Amino acid sequence: MKRLSRPGEGEILLLTASRLLDGRIVWLGEGDHWHESITGAIRFTYEDAGPALERALAEAGQKEVVSVYEVVARDTQPPEPVTTREAIRAHGPSVHPDFSYDHAPVREKESAL
């Protein structure tokens, strides 16, 4: 297993992956369930992240996720990834606010005439 990233002062580790069914970014939450929102992600210390990552990697196929790895985040509510790449993965595309996962408007289907 690769060496874990070491969080700095006021930072924690989260586990993330891609859901196999649709490619959506997911975050490991309570009960080892994967969630689309970073708000439900478990916050790990450096010491706890290693065993959790090993377990998540071992169960990835069964949980239908791929590319499981750790992310360093600021310990805020919700957690905020420290890198731009991970912030985009957590909150959605940066091209326009309407396309953000957090702010995407609900669109109703157009009815056929």
N, C-alpha and C positions, 0 to 999 in steps of 0.2 A: 504494500500500500504506500502511496506517496505521502510525503510529509505534510501535515496540516498547516494551513496558514495560521500564524499566531496573531490573535487580536491585540490591539493596543488598549490604552486606558479608555474606559467607557465604551468598549466594543465587545461584541459577542459573536458566536458562530451560529449560522443557520445551515440547514441542509436543503438543497434544491435538486430538482431533476426535471426531466421532460416526460410528460405522460405519453405512453406509447400509442394510445388510441387516436389522439388528435394533435400531439405535439405541444400542447399547452405547458407552460411553466408551472410547476407545482412546488410546494414547500412542505416539509415534514412537520406535521402537527401532533397533538396529543393522541395517544393510542396508536401511534405509528400509522396514522392516516395521512394521505397527501391532500393538500388544499391548494386551490388556485390563488388564494389571497395570502400575502405575506403576513397579514395581521394575525393569522392563526399559527404561525411558525413557532416551533419550540426554540427557545434560546439556550444555546449550549456554551459551557465554559470550554476552554481548550482541553482540559482533562477529560470532560465528558463527551466531547465531539468525536474522538477517535473510535471508541466502542460503538457509538451510535451510527457512525458512518459505515463501519464494518458490517453491522447488522442490516442497515439499509441497502448496502451493496449486495449482501447475501440474499435479501428478500426482494430485490428489484424486479426480477422476472415474475414472481408471484404477485407483486403489487402493480404490475404492468407499467413500470417506469424505467427509463434509461438515463444514462449520463448523470448519475448521482454524484454530487460533490458538495464541499462546504463553501460558504460565503461569509466573509467578514462584514458585519453590519454595526452601525451605531446602536447602542442600547436605548432606543427611544420608542415611543408608541405611535404608530407601528415602527418596527425596526427599519432602519434606513441603510441599505447597502452602501459601502464606502466607495465602490468603483462605479463609474458611469455605466459600464456594460451591465452590471448586476442591477443597477437602479432601473435601467430600461427593461430588463427582463422582469423586474418586480412590478413596474407600473405601466408598462406598455410602450408602444412606439413613441418616438419623440417628434414626429412630423407634425402632429396637430393634436390639441387637447381632446377633441372629440373621439380620437382613436385610442385614447388611454384606457387601460383595463379598469382603472378606478373611476373614470368619469364618462365612459361611453354611454350615450343616451340609448334608451330602449326604443327600438324602432318597431312599429306595428307593420304587419304584412299588409300590402295594398290589396284591397278586395277587387276581384275580377268583375267586370261589368257584364 
